[in-house]
Amino acid sequence: MAQESDDDIPRVAVSTRLNDVRWQQLEVTGAARAALLGTQPCVLWFTGLSGAGKSTIANLVEKQLHALGKPTYLLDGDNVRHGLNRDLGFTDADRAENVRRVAEVARLMADAGLIVLVSLISPFRAERRMARELMQPGHFIEIFVDTPLEVAEARDPKGLYKRARRGELKHFTAIDSPYEPPEHPEVRVETTQCDPATAAFQVLSVLQQSWQNEAAQNGMMPRAARAAM
């Protein structure tokens, strides 16, 4: 029996032209979802070297927000590589795509009314700027977890720096791939000067100030800010 050739298999034509994709107008807005939840959505973007303490601080911030009854979600760089970004490696192009996907998910979650915490090395300024531009003005807070390379390498909780130094891991940030520190982050946490709890308090203070600024612009104090003060 003759095998069926590829040419015999019917195909569905798929257009790759962006002009063929239109925005669908939806009646329930992000503002309506945020009002239902009683919060001010935003993205808290934690960036820094591997081992800097990003996940530890982000987890503490989320725990405190959760205790205040705020709807949150934490997108951790390691966790998303088990699913959403499991097909990506660590080349510059893959890292850029990693950030793009996480930023788009964060945007959708913020539009759903959540406070989204992102813990991601995100080494390049251009990609972090792209993530910021996806959000409404004032709804993106960049947190630079500033830990010197020698300190992060001394911690090395996963043994990654040792492997990178031996040449077993290619494209490792700060070893054979660059890290571009933020130039104007909303929050700069110097982990050699404070413990994770103090760093989390620093982030929450800036978030509360952001809520108050938003309230002043709108002529009112949102419930989220009142409850967190």
N, C-alpha and C positions, 0 to 999 in steps of 0.2 A: 504494500500500500504506500503510495507516494506521500511523503510528508508535506504538510501544508506550508507554503512559503510565507515569508513575512508580508509579501505583496498581496496575499490573499486575505490578510486580516484587516477588517474595516477599522478606520481610525476616525476619531472626532477631531476636527480642526480646532486648534486652540490659538486664539489671537494673543500676541504679545504686545500689541499696541496699547499704551496707556490711555489713548483717546477713546478706546472702546470700554473703559471702566469708568463708571459714573458713581458719584456719591449718592447714596440712597438717603433721602431726607426722612429722619425719624422724629417723632413728636415728643418723646420723653428725652429731655436734655440732660447733659451732665450736671447743670446747675440744679435741676429738679431732683436728680438722684442724690446729690450732696445735701440738699435741703431735707430730704427724707431721712438721711442718716444723721443730720445735725452736725456736720463737720465741714471743714475746709480741706478739700483734697489737695495733695501736693506730692512731689517726689523728693525724697531725701537720698541724694546720690553720694555714696561713700566710695572714695577712690584712694588708692595707695598701693604700696608694694605688697607682694605676697608676704604674709606674716606680720603686717603692720598692725593688725588688730581691728580691721574693718568689720569683720563678722561679729566679733565679740561686742564691739560698741553698738553696732546696728541692732543686735539682739537685745541689748539692755534698753535701748531707746524704744524698741517695739514693745517690750514687756511693760515699760512704764506707760506708754500710750494705751496699751491694752487694758491696763489696770484703771485707766481713766475712762474706759468705755469707748475708745476711739477705734473705728474700723481700719485695720492695717493689713498689709501683706509685705513680707520680706522676700525679695528676689536675690538669692545668694549665688555668686558666680560659680561655685563648685556644683551646687544643686542643679542649676539650669543646664549644665553640661552633661547631666545624666539623661536628659530628655529633650527639651526644646533645642538645645545646641549640641547634641551628641555627635552630629556629623561634622563638626568643625574642629580644626586643629589649632595651632598656635602661630601660624605665619601672620604677618602684618595684616594681610587681607582677611584671614579668618578671625583675627581679633576684632577688626573693624565690623565684620558681620555679626560677631557675637554681641558687641555693644549695640548695634542697630536693632537686632531682634529684641534684646532685653529692653531697650528704650521704647520700642513700639508696644511691648506688653505693659510696661509701666504707664505709658500714656493711656492705654485702654483701661487699666485698673484705676487710674486717677479719674478718668471720665465716668467710671462706675461709682465714684464718690469715696474712694479709699485713700488713705495716706500710705504711699508706697515707699518702701525702703529698698534701695538697691546697693548691694555690697559687691563691688566688681573692680578688679584692678583698673580696667579701662585706661590703658597707658597713654593714649593719644588725645591731645587737646581737641583736635578736629571732631572726633567722635563724641566727646563729652559736650562740645558745643552743639553738635547735632541733636543730642538728647535734650539739652536745654531748650532748643528752639522748637521742639515738639510740644512743649508745655506752654500754658498761658504765662504771661509775664508775672513774676513773683511767685510762681507755683513750682519752682525748681530751686532746691537748695543743695549746692555742691559742698561736700564735706571732705576736706583733704586730711586724711589720717597720715600725718607727717611723721614717719619713722625712718631714721637714717638706715642706709643699706646695711651697715655693719651690725646694727641692732637687730634688724629683721633677720639677717643671716645667722646671727648668734642664736636667735629663738628657733628658727627653722623647724616648726612643729611637725611638718610632714616630710622632712628630709629632702626637700626639693632643691634647695640651694646646693647641697652636697652633690646631688646627682647632676645638677647643671654645671657645677665646677669640674666634674669628671667628664663632661661632654656627653652625658647620657640623655640630657634633655636639651633640645634645641629651641631657639627662640624664647628663652626664658627672660622675663622682664628684669632689667637692671644687670643682667649678666651678659647676654649676647643679643638683647633686644632692648630698645630704649624705653625709659619712662619719662614722660613730659609732665612735670609738676603743674598743678593749677596755678594760674597767675593771679586770679582774683576770686578765690573761693569765698562763699558766704561764711564758712566755718573752717578754721585751721586748728586741728587738734595735734598738739605736740606730745606724743605718747611718752617721751622721755621726761616730760615735766608733770604729767598727771596720770592717774590711774583710770581704768575704763569707766568707772562710775562717775568720776568727775567729767570725763569726756562726754558721756551721755547727757549729763546735766547741761553741759555747754551747748550741745546740739538742741536739746529741748528748749533752752532759753531763746535761741535764735528762731526756732519754730514758733514759739509763743509771740515773739516780737513781730514775726511775719504776719501772724493772724491779726495782731493788733493794728498793724499798718493797713492791712486789707480792710479791717473794720472802719478805720478812720477815713479811708478813701470812699467807702460806701455809706458813711454816716451812721454806722451801727456797730455793735459788738456781737459777732457771731457766737452761738452757743459753744462752739468748739473752743474758742479763746477764753470765754468766761469760765468754763469748767476746768481748763488747764491752768488758770492763773492762781 
